[in-house]
Amino acid sequence: MVRRARRTEEAVAEAASLEAARAAAGGREPRGPGTADPLVGELRRAGLLRLLVLHFCTGGPCYGNQLMERITRLTGGLVAVNPNTMYPLLRGLEAEGLVAGEWEHPERRSRRFYGITEAGEAECRRLGGQVGELLDRLAASIEAIRAELG
């Protein structure tokens, strides 16, 4: 048994790291959901999810599952958000002071509702301009492609 463990340790020590193997194979680093699509990936990197969460919170307090559903519905499923993306985003926005969270029932920690702060409203306006410019460029490109094929 000890001998087998030693051989395994030696094999592991000799093996290339995952990053080295991926580089040797010409592979790219894995990316988050939705980023494989160039358009959606660019929108995500520009802050689309952050903007949408802040935007929806301007209409009143929202909770994570509600935000995920609203984003999926608004984008027709083009931008799908899962809990592993949404909840860290919400905690980050709260840590930055852009949203404030409160438990629906503090004694049993049910749903956490997030409302926008003044700083969040300012960030929403800033991101709205930044993402809006990208959306305008994408819309113009899509229209040009439609007209060309049309």
Secondary structure, DSSP 8 states (H G I E B T S, - for coil): -HHHHHHHHHHHHHS--HHHHHHHTT------TT-SSHHHHHHHHHTHHHHHHHHHHHTS-B-HHHHHHHHHHHTTTSS---HHHHHHHHHHHHHTTSEEEEESSTTTT--EEEEE-HHHHHHHHHHHHHHHHHHHHHHHHHHHHHHHH-
